[in-house]
Amino acid sequence: MKKALITICLISLVVSGCAGTSSSDGERTRQEGTAVGAGAGAAIGALLGQIIGGDTGSTVAGAAIGAGIGGLFGHAYGNHVAQEKAKYAGEEDWLDACIASAEKMNQETRDYNRQLAQQLEALQKETTALHNSKLSKQEKHKALVAKKNEVDNNLKEARQKLNLAKFELENQQQVAQDSTGKRSQELNDEIRQLEKSIAELEEKTTTLASLSASIIV
């Protein structure tokens, strides 16, 4: 596994090294996307190779395959970002658009956290009431199955919202690293707020998962 991790690092370095030779901002964005995708793909591929093959050869092969696939997806995403940036007159306009996007995600995540808090409180009370009810064994089982399905549906949605918020955060952090000035500080403020909202959503998602596990059907 140690050898596999070294291989992952080497693959990531080779691909990311290309990003430093770009001749334009758009090309740099595409190459950075390729590098990030390759690195992530290599890591995932290595883990899958280890699980499936169980040996170093399988792990290294998985890393190489994952790097290739990840690089393709990363380049596609980098190309999308480059095209989006090209729509704006300058860096300042692009930064304004990023700040607006971060603000929107912040508001949506805060709203969802409030909604989820109410749902959680209701689900916990209803689940407790079902466990303590005097329903027949068959009726209680049926009711608990329905309640668990409801909890699991909420959990699935919460995880989707969480992944979306994390994706937004990662992209905004990358923008902030490449930006300076007053508008950059505004973006960093939004990033800190989003980090707090994500932490709160993670906590609620964990609570939902625990509630689902507690419902014995």
JOGI-V770375 format. One record per residue. N is the residue number from 1. RES is the residue in one small letter. D_CENTER is the distance of its C-alpha to the mean C-alpha in Angstrom with 1 decimal. Layout:
# JOGI-V770375
n:N res:RES d_center:D_CENTER
n:N res:RES d_center:D_CENTER
This chain:
# JOGI-V770375
n:1 res:m d_center:25.6
n:2 res:k d_center:26.5
n:3 res:k d_center:27.8
n:4 res:a d_center:24.6
n:5 res:l d_center:22.6
n:6 res:i d_center:25.2
n:7 res:t d_center:24.9
n:8 res:i d_center:21.1
n:9 res:c d_center:21.9
n:10 res:l d_center:24.7
n:11 res:i d_center:22.9
n:12 res:s d_center:20.2
n:13 res:l d_center:23.2
n:14 res:v d_center:25.1
n:15 res:v d_center:22.5
n:16 res:s d_center:21.4
n:17 res:g d_center:25.2
n:18 res:c d_center:25.6
n:19 res:a d_center:23.4
n:20 res:g d_center:26.2
n:21 res:t d_center:28.9
n:22 res:s d_center:27.6
n:23 res:s d_center:30.3
n:24 res:s d_center:28.3
n:25 res:d d_center:25.2
n:26 res:g d_center:24.0
n:27 res:e d_center:24.7
n:28 res:r d_center:23.0
n:29 res:t d_center:19.8
n:30 res:r d_center:20.1
n:31 res:q d_center:20.9
n:32 res:e d_center:18.1
n:33 res:g d_center:15.7
n:34 res:t d_center:17.7
n:35 res:a d_center:17.7
n:36 res:v d_center:14.0
n:37 res:g d_center:13.6
n:38 res:a d_center:16.7
n:39 res:g d_center:15.7
n:40 res:a d_center:12.5
n:41 res:g d_center:14.6
n:42 res:a d_center:17.5
n:43 res:a d_center:15.8
n:44 res:i d_center:14.6
n:45 res:g d_center:18.0
n:46 res:a d_center:19.8
n:47 res:l d_center:18.5
n:48 res:l d_center:19.4
n:49 res:g d_center:22.7
n:50 res:q d_center:23.5
n:51 res:i d_center:22.9
n:52 res:i d_center:24.9
n:53 res:g d_center:27.5
n:54 res:g d_center:27.8
n:55 res:d d_center:29.3
n:56 res:t d_center:28.7
n:57 res:g d_center:29.6
n:58 res:s d_center:27.0
n:59 res:t d_center:24.3
n:60 res:v d_center:25.4
n:61 res:a d_center:25.7
n:62 res:g d_center:22.2
n:63 res:a d_center:20.9
n:64 res:a d_center:23.0
n:65 res:i d_center:22.1
n:66 res:g d_center:18.3
n:67 res:a d_center:18.9
n:68 res:g d_center:20.8
n:69 res:i d_center:18.4
n:70 res:g d_center:15.4
n:71 res:g d_center:17.8
n:72 res:l d_center:18.7
n:73 res:f d_center:15.3
n:74 res:g d_center:14.6
n:75 res:h d_center:18.1
n:76 res:a d_center:17.6
n:77 res:y d_center:14.6
n:78 res:g d_center:16.7
n:79 res:n d_center:19.6
n:80 res:h d_center:18.0
n:81 res:v d_center:17.2
n:82 res:a d_center:20.8
n:83 res:q d_center:22.3
n:84 res:e d_center:20.7
n:85 res:k d_center:22.0
n:86 res:a d_center:25.4
n:87 res:k d_center:25.8
n:88 res:y d_center:26.4
n:89 res:a d_center:29.7
n:90 res:g d_center:28.5
n:91 res:e d_center:25.9
n:92 res:e d_center:26.7
n:93 res:d d_center:26.0
n:94 res:w d_center:22.7
n:95 res:l d_center:21.7
n:96 res:d d_center:23.0
n:97 res:a d_center:20.8
n:98 res:c d_center:17.7
n:99 res:i d_center:18.9
n:100 res:a d_center:19.6
n:101 res:s d_center:16.1
n:102 res:a d_center:14.8
n:103 res:e d_center:17.6
n:104 res:k d_center:16.8
n:105 res:m d_center:13.2
n:106 res:n d_center:14.8
n:107 res:q d_center:17.6
n:108 res:e d_center:15.6
n:109 res:t d_center:13.5
n:110 res:r d_center:16.9
n:111 res:d d_center:18.7
n:112 res:y d_center:16.4
n:113 res:n d_center:16.7
n:114 res:r d_center:20.4
n:115 res:q d_center:20.6
n:116 res:l d_center:18.7
n:117 res:a d_center:21.0
n:118 res:q d_center:24.0
n:119 res:q d_center:22.8
n:120 res:l d_center:22.3
n:121 res:e d_center:25.7
n:122 res:a d_center:27.4
n:123 res:l d_center:25.8
n:124 res:q d_center:26.9
n:125 res:k d_center:30.4
n:126 res:e d_center:30.8
n:127 res:t d_center:29.7
n:128 res:t d_center:32.2
n:129 res:a d_center:34.9
n:130 res:l d_center:34.5
n:131 res:h d_center:34.8
n:132 res:n d_center:37.9
n:133 res:s d_center:39.4
n:134 res:k d_center:42.7
n:135 res:l d_center:41.7
n:136 res:s d_center:43.0
n:137 res:k d_center:41.0
n:138 res:q d_center:40.2
n:139 res:e d_center:39.3
n:140 res:k d_center:37.0
n:141 res:h d_center:35.3
n:142 res:k d_center:34.7
n:143 res:a d_center:33.5
n:144 res:l d_center:31.1
n:145 res:v d_center:29.6
n:146 res:a d_center:29.0
n:147 res:k d_center:27.5
n:148 res:k d_center:25.1
n:149 res:n d_center:24.0
n:150 res:e d_center:23.5
n:151 res:v d_center:21.4
n:152 res:d d_center:19.3
n:153 res:n d_center:18.7
n:154 res:n d_center:17.6
n:155 res:l d_center:15.3
n:156 res:k d_center:13.7
n:157 res:e d_center:13.4
n:158 res:a d_center:12.0
n:159 res:r d_center:9.1
n:160 res:q d_center:8.5
n:161 res:k d_center:8.9
n:162 res:l d_center:6.7
n:163 res:n d_center:3.5
n:164 res:l d_center:5.7
n:165 res:a d_center:6.7
n:166 res:k d_center:4.2
n:167 res:f d_center:4.5
n:168 res:e d_center:7.9
n:169 res:l d_center:8.5
n:170 res:e d_center:8.0
n:171 res:n d_center:10.3
n:172 res:q d_center:12.6
n:173 res:q d_center:13.1
n:174 res:q d_center:14.2
n:175 res:v d_center:16.5
n:176 res:a d_center:17.9
n:177 res:q d_center:18.8
n:178 res:d d_center:21.0
n:179 res:s d_center:22.6
n:180 res:t d_center:25.5
n:181 res:g d_center:27.8
n:182 res:k d_center:27.7
n:183 res:r d_center:25.0
n:184 res:s d_center:22.7
n:185 res:q d_center:23.5
n:186 res:e d_center:22.6
n:187 res:l d_center:19.2
n:188 res:n d_center:18.8
n:189 res:d d_center:20.0
n:190 res:e d_center:17.4
n:191 res:i d_center:14.7
n:192 res:r d_center:16.4
n:193 res:q d_center:16.6
n:194 res:l d_center:12.9
n:195 res:e d_center:12.3
n:196 res:k d_center:15.0
n:197 res:s d_center:13.7
n:198 res:i d_center:10.3
n:199 res:a d_center:12.6
n:200 res:e d_center:14.8
n:201 res:l d_center:12.4
n:202 res:e d_center:11.4
n:203 res:e d_center:15.2
n:204 res:k d_center:16.0
n:205 res:t d_center:13.6
n:206 res:t d_center:15.5
n:207 res:t d_center:18.7
n:208 res:l d_center:18.2
n:209 res:a d_center:17.6
n:210 res:s d_center:20.8
n:211 res:l d_center:22.7
n:212 res:s d_center:22.0
n:213 res:a d_center:23.2
n:214 res:s d_center:26.3
n:215 res:i d_center:27.5
n:216 res:i d_center:30.0
n:217 res:v d_center:31.2
